[in-house]
Amino acid sequence: MYDSPHLGQVTGPIDRAEPLFWWTGMADPRLQLMLHGDNLAASSVEIDHEGVHVKAVTSLGNPNYLFVDLHIDPETHPGTFPVRLVKDGQVLASFDYTLMERDDGSAQRIGFNSSDVMYLLMPDRFANGNPDNDVIRGCGRTTPTGPTSPDGTGATWRALPNISTTSATWGSRPSG
């Protein structure tokens, strides 16, 4: 047994659980835990916390990973509880998992969205706003076209004014 700064008291071969914690009162009651440790795949999972239900346990080809699908009832109280991995009737590993109380108003926060990203803003040599700088002596590139451009033709677009109108598919050209 040892104390982990992230998993509380840990027994057995488990070394990681993701996410490290979760919240009660989320709009989607489903939560999937990814567990990692030596030979966890053949384990079943037991949780004894009112309102938290194990819906499925999935193992992969790698015996060191186990995925646990949970359902968290809307009225579940926050708290820390043990998660036990059981194999052949014996507790193989256990760790503490925490459900935290969701902050008031947190559902109204605007999360990560397109306003947080400058997508497709790149150096001129790829967007090609200035064809005069396409060939740089001493860099081994003697032609503006070739495999270093996203579409294999040297990306001959006229750069920044049109970048925001491009599709996520590199082979397409901006309209307008």
Secondary structure, 3 states (H helix, E strand, C coil): CEEECCCEEEECCEEEEECCEEECCCCCCEEEEEEEECCCCCCEEEECCCCEEEEEEEECCCCCEEEEEEEECCCCCCEEEEEEEEECCEEEEEEEEEEECCCCCHHHCCCCCHHHCCCCCCCHHHHCCCHHHCCCCCCCCCCCCCCCCCCCCCCCCCCHHHHCCCCCCCCCCCCC
